[in-house]
Amino acid sequence: MKRDFNLIRRIMIDIQNIPAGNPCQNLSYPGEYDRATIVEHIALLIEEGLVKGEIYQVWPGNSFLIDGLTWKGHDFIEAAKDDSIWLKATKTLFLPTVSITFDLLLQWLKAEAKQKLGLP
């Protein structure tokens, strides 16, 4: 499976919009992403410390329970939620010839947000 930053952003926005105290067990994007891909990306988000939750092995496939975003997850989505900055990221960073890590993406998003706000 290839990591999909657009799916990651979408999952994070959806998690941020869940009311506090309501765990999430179902995220779906019919016609765009299959369940296995969504669960694998949620596992990556948990592993990276962006999301509080667990992956459960059930047959067939896996399931998840998300309790919310971590501090780091909130920082990421605040940096990534501006559509104009994200569009610029997709045109600049998400090219086949560019290798991007999560930490590099987050640094880039923060730098773009600072520039947009006119901060040094």
Residue pairs with C-beta under 8 A, 6 or more apart in sequence:
1 37
1 40
3 41
3 44
4 33
4 37
4 41
5 89
5 94
5 100
5 105
6 90
6 94
7 29
7 33
7 37
7 38
7 41
8 41
8 44
8 45
9 77
9 80
9 86
10 29
11 27
11 38
11 41
11 42
11 45
12 45
12 50
12 51
12 69
12 73
12 76
12 77
12 80
13 77
13 81
14 24
14 27
15 24
15 27
15 51
15 66
15 68
15 69
15 73
16 69
16 74
16 77
18 24
18 66
18 68
20 68
23 53
23 65
23 66
23 67
24 53
24 65
24 66
25 63
25 64
25 65
25 66
27 38
27 42
28 35
28 38
29 38
35 61
36 61
36 62
39 55
39 61
39 62
39 63
39 64
42 51
42 53
42 55
42 64
42 66
43 55
43 62
43 64
45 51
45 73
46 52
46 53
46 54
46 55
48 72
48 102
49 70
49 72
49 73
50 69
50 70
50 72
50 73
50 76
51 66
51 68
51 69
51 70
51 73
52 66
52 67
52 68
52 69
52 70
53 64
53 65
53 66
53 67
54 64
54 65
55 62
55 63
55 64
56 62
56 63
56 64
56 65
69 77
75 106
76 106
76 109
78 113
79 85
79 106
79 109
79 110
79 113
80 86
80 89
80 109
82 113
82 116
84 116
85 109
85 112
85 113
85 116
86 109
88 112
89 105
89 108
89 109
89 112
92 98
92 108
93 100
93 105
93 108
94 100
114 120
